[in-house]
């Protein structure tokens, strides 16, 4: 996907701008490393730079690493794709446009980035500035977490957590059976162990859940939904309503508090009504 190079002086109409913007959005979705590398070489000058709020990526090699990591997190495992918003504006050596991240299965955007790019005479990007809203970035982390949770891959889920986590997952008072996967946790490694334990005690291909409601207030997020699992030992399926209180810090989950219908879980684990 090398694309057609158009000089800055010639790029004066939407006929030229739209293909440029579409190639930019498609680059993040490209699964083949060689084609992705070719797309980056066609879009960026050799010494091109991309800036996001927290970092800068100088040169094509750094940009390739950046795009590959984003593809792995949000497209390959996150279940999203990037699309252009068709709002590009261009004059002289500058182009600005919006890129949305949307669920691959369809739905409303969960993230939006505004790109402001300065181009060289050959039409390639020399400097690329990406601006994002804090709420959109927070929502993207949470929706990525929910997508990985649905896939049930513990290590990939844990990658979205901070090294130290404020973890809260309580159980009823004495007299109720112990639940093996519920215990104090505070590290990313222990988070992975929690989700491995869930896989051990449940039938993986029978997990599920309804469409959650996500409420965002700054770095804090409340997710309202339900858990659908089947216990291996008893064969009993259950649906438990739950709420998650998450706090996102620097793109990672730093607080994970769970409030769930623990009685329903206990009944399914024991095989009896309590």
LINWOHU-V466816 format. One record per residue. N is the residue number from 1. OMEGA is omega in whole degrees, -180 to 180 (NA if undefined). Layout:
BEGIN
n=N omega=OMEGA
n=N omega=OMEGA
END
This chain:
BEGIN
n=1 omega=-177
n=2 omega=178
n=3 omega=-180
n=4 omega=179
n=5 omega=178
n=6 omega=-179
n=7 omega=179
n=8 omega=-178
n=9 omega=-178
n=10 omega=-176
n=11 omega=-174
n=12 omega=-177
n=13 omega=178
n=14 omega=177
n=15 omega=179
n=16 omega=-175
n=17 omega=-174
n=18 omega=177
n=19 omega=178
n=20 omega=-179
n=21 omega=180
n=22 omega=177
n=23 omega=178
n=24 omega=-180
n=25 omega=-177
n=26 omega=-180
n=27 omega=-178
n=28 omega=-178
n=29 omega=-172
n=30 omega=-178
n=31 omega=-176
n=32 omega=-177
n=33 omega=-178
n=34 omega=179
n=35 omega=178
n=36 omega=178
n=37 omega=179
n=38 omega=179
n=39 omega=179
n=40 omega=179
n=41 omega=179
n=42 omega=-176
n=43 omega=-174
n=44 omega=169
n=45 omega=-176
n=46 omega=179
n=47 omega=-179
n=48 omega=-178
n=49 omega=169
n=50 omega=177
n=51 omega=167
n=52 omega=-174
n=53 omega=-173
n=54 omega=-175
n=55 omega=174
n=56 omega=-178
n=57 omega=-172
n=58 omega=179
n=59 omega=-175
n=60 omega=-179
n=61 omega=180
n=62 omega=179
n=63 omega=177
n=64 omega=178
n=65 omega=179
n=66 omega=-179
n=67 omega=179
n=68 omega=180
n=69 omega=178
n=70 omega=178
n=71 omega=-179
n=72 omega=-176
n=73 omega=-170
n=74 omega=-176
n=75 omega=-175
n=76 omega=-177
n=77 omega=-176
n=78 omega=179
n=79 omega=-180
n=80 omega=171
n=81 omega=-178
n=82 omega=-180
n=83 omega=177
n=84 omega=-178
n=85 omega=179
n=86 omega=178
n=87 omega=-174
n=88 omega=175
n=89 omega=-176
n=90 omega=164
n=91 omega=-176
n=92 omega=-176
n=93 omega=-176
n=94 omega=176
n=95 omega=172
n=96 omega=-178
n=97 omega=-179
n=98 omega=174
n=99 omega=177
n=100 omega=169
n=101 omega=-175
n=102 omega=175
n=103 omega=-179
n=104 omega=-180
n=105 omega=-179
n=106 omega=-180
n=107 omega=-178
n=108 omega=177
n=109 omega=176
n=110 omega=-179
n=111 omega=176
n=112 omega=176
n=113 omega=176
n=114 omega=-178
n=115 omega=172
n=116 omega=-174
n=117 omega=173
n=118 omega=-173
n=119 omega=173
n=120 omega=-179
n=121 omega=-180
n=122 omega=179
n=123 omega=177
n=124 omega=-177
n=125 omega=172
n=126 omega=179
n=127 omega=-175
n=128 omega=179
n=129 omega=180
n=130 omega=180
n=131 omega=179
n=132 omega=174
n=133 omega=-178
n=134 omega=-178
n=135 omega=-180
n=136 omega=179
n=137 omega=178
n=138 omega=180
n=139 omega=180
n=140 omega=178
n=141 omega=-177
n=142 omega=179
n=143 omega=174
n=144 omega=177
n=145 omega=-179
n=146 omega=178
n=147 omega=179
n=148 omega=178
n=149 omega=179
n=150 omega=178
n=151 omega=176
n=152 omega=179
n=153 omega=-170
n=154 omega=-177
n=155 omega=180
n=156 omega=175
n=157 omega=-176
n=158 omega=179
n=159 omega=-178
n=160 omega=180
n=161 omega=175
n=162 omega=179
n=163 omega=176
n=164 omega=-172
n=165 omega=170
n=166 omega=-170
n=167 omega=176
n=168 omega=177
n=169 omega=-172
n=170 omega=179
n=171 omega=-178
n=172 omega=-179
n=173 omega=-179
n=174 omega=-180
n=175 omega=177
n=176 omega=-178
n=177 omega=178
n=178 omega=177
n=179 omega=-171
n=180 omega=-175
n=181 omega=-180
n=182 omega=180
n=183 omega=178
n=184 omega=178
n=185 omega=-179
n=186 omega=-178
n=187 omega=178
n=188 omega=179
n=189 omega=179
n=190 omega=174
n=191 omega=178
n=192 omega=179
n=193 omega=179
n=194 omega=-177
n=195 omega=171
n=196 omega=179
n=197 omega=177
n=198 omega=178
n=199 omega=-178
n=200 omega=-173
n=201 omega=179
n=202 omega=177
n=203 omega=-172
n=204 omega=-175
n=205 omega=176
n=206 omega=176
n=207 omega=178
n=208 omega=180
n=209 omega=177
n=210 omega=178
n=211 omega=-176
n=212 omega=172
n=213 omega=-176
n=214 omega=180
n=215 omega=-175
n=216 omega=175
n=217 omega=-175
n=218 omega=180
n=219 omega=-177
n=220 omega=-177
n=221 omega=171
n=222 omega=178
n=223 omega=179
n=224 omega=-178
n=225 omega=179
n=226 omega=178
n=227 omega=176
n=228 omega=-178
n=229 omega=172
n=230 omega=-178
n=231 omega=-179
n=232 omega=-172
n=233 omega=-176
n=234 omega=-176
n=235 omega=-176
n=236 omega=177
n=237 omega=176
n=238 omega=173
n=239 omega=-177
n=240 omega=174
n=241 omega=-179
n=242 omega=173
n=243 omega=176
n=244 omega=171
n=245 omega=-178
n=246 omega=170
n=247 omega=-178
n=248 omega=-180
n=249 omega=-179
n=250 omega=175
n=251 omega=-179
n=252 omega=180
n=253 omega=-178
n=254 omega=176
n=255 omega=179
n=256 omega=179
n=257 omega=-177
n=258 omega=175
n=259 omega=-172
n=260 omega=176
n=261 omega=-173
n=262 omega=179
n=263 omega=179
n=264 omega=178
n=265 omega=-180
n=266 omega=180
n=267 omega=180
n=268 omega=-179
n=269 omega=-179
n=270 omega=-177
n=271 omega=-177
n=272 omega=171
n=273 omega=-177
n=274 omega=NA
END
